[in-house]
Amino acid sequence: MTSKAITIGVGVPMMIVGALILIFVPPMASGLESTVEFLGSTIGILGAVFFIAGLFYAKQPVLH
């Protein structure tokens, strides 16, 4: 049982925003390219973590 709110509502937008920051902001930020790239990649990685966590989330513990 997955959580669509976590997977679709949080994980995917964070990955998209991280990718957009990584692509579009460094050319505009002179002197801060490495910092902006680091922040963009960190947001994208955290989005992937939330996406995976949403796939394994269950309201009721599954005991077999």
MILOVEX-949372 format. One record per residue (C-alpha): residue number from 1; residue in one letter; y, x, z. Coordinates in steps of 0.05 Angstrom, whole numbers. Example, Ala and Ser with C-alpha at 12.3 -4.5 7.8 and 13.67 -1.06 7.14 Angstrom:
BEGIN
resi=1 | resn=A | y=-90 | x=246 | z=156 .
resi=2 | resn=S | y=-21 | x=273 | z=143 .
//
This chain:
BEGIN
resi=1 | resn=M | y=0 | x=0 | z=0 .
resi=2 | resn=T | y=64 | x=33 | z=-22 .
resi=3 | resn=S | y=135 | x=20 | z=-1 .
resi=4 | resn=K | y=177 | x=3 | z=-62 .
resi=5 | resn=A | y=241 | x=7 | z=-20 .
resi=6 | resn=I | y=228 | x=79 | z=-3 .
resi=7 | resn=T | y=199 | x=100 | z=-70 .
resi=8 | resn=I | y=245 | x=64 | z=-118 .
resi=9 | resn=G | y=305 | x=53 | z=-74 .
resi=10 | resn=V | y=312 | x=123 | z=-44 .
resi=11 | resn=G | y=267 | x=174 | z=-78 .
resi=12 | resn=V | y=283 | x=161 | z=-151 .
resi=13 | resn=P | y=359 | x=156 | z=-143 .
resi=14 | resn=M | y=360 | x=220 | z=-103 .
resi=15 | resn=M | y=321 | x=257 | z=-157 .
resi=16 | resn=I | y=368 | x=230 | z=-211 .
resi=17 | resn=V | y=431 | x=248 | z=-172 .
resi=18 | resn=G | y=404 | x=317 | z=-157 .
resi=19 | resn=A | y=389 | x=329 | z=-230 .
resi=20 | resn=L | y=458 | x=304 | z=-251 .
resi=21 | resn=I | y=492 | x=350 | z=-200 .
resi=22 | resn=L | y=449 | x=408 | z=-223 .
resi=23 | resn=I | y=468 | x=397 | z=-297 .
resi=24 | resn=F | y=540 | x=374 | z=-297 .
resi=25 | resn=V | y=577 | x=401 | z=-237 .
resi=26 | resn=P | y=567 | x=478 | z=-241 .
resi=27 | resn=P | y=608 | x=486 | z=-305 .
resi=28 | resn=M | y=667 | x=452 | z=-271 .
resi=29 | resn=A | y=661 | x=490 | z=-205 .
resi=30 | resn=S | y=684 | x=561 | z=-219 .
resi=31 | resn=G | y=658 | x=610 | z=-168 .
resi=32 | resn=L | y=612 | x=561 | z=-134 .
resi=33 | resn=E | y=557 | x=554 | z=-186 .
resi=34 | resn=S | y=501 | x=580 | z=-142 .
resi=35 | resn=T | y=521 | x=536 | z=-83 .
resi=36 | resn=V | y=525 | x=473 | z=-126 .
resi=37 | resn=E | y=458 | x=489 | z=-159 .
resi=38 | resn=F | y=428 | x=499 | z=-90 .
resi=39 | resn=L | y=454 | x=432 | z=-66 .
resi=40 | resn=G | y=432 | x=395 | z=-129 .
resi=41 | resn=S | y=362 | x=424 | z=-125 .
resi=42 | resn=T | y=358 | x=408 | z=-50 .
resi=43 | resn=I | y=377 | x=336 | z=-62 .
resi=44 | resn=G | y=325 | x=331 | z=-118 .
resi=45 | resn=I | y=270 | x=362 | z=-75 .
resi=46 | resn=L | y=286 | x=315 | z=-18 .
resi=47 | resn=G | y=283 | x=257 | z=-67 .
resi=48 | resn=A | y=213 | x=279 | z=-88 .
resi=49 | resn=V | y=192 | x=283 | z=-15 .
resi=50 | resn=F | y=218 | x=212 | z=-3 .
resi=51 | resn=F | y=183 | x=188 | z=-66 .
resi=52 | resn=I | y=116 | x=217 | z=-43 .
resi=53 | resn=A | y=126 | x=191 | z=28 .
resi=54 | resn=G | y=139 | x=121 | z=0 .
resi=55 | resn=L | y=72 | x=124 | z=-37 .
resi=56 | resn=F | y=34 | x=137 | z=27 .
resi=57 | resn=Y | y=72 | x=90 | z=73 .
resi=58 | resn=A | y=34 | x=31 | z=102 .
resi=59 | resn=K | y=58 | x=-20 | z=153 .
resi=60 | resn=Q | y=-11 | x=-27 | z=182 .
resi=61 | resn=P | y=-52 | x=35 | z=196 .
resi=62 | resn=V | y=-113 | x=39 | z=151 .
resi=63 | resn=L | y=-175 | x=55 | z=192 .
resi=64 | resn=H | y=-242 | x=59 | z=158 .
//
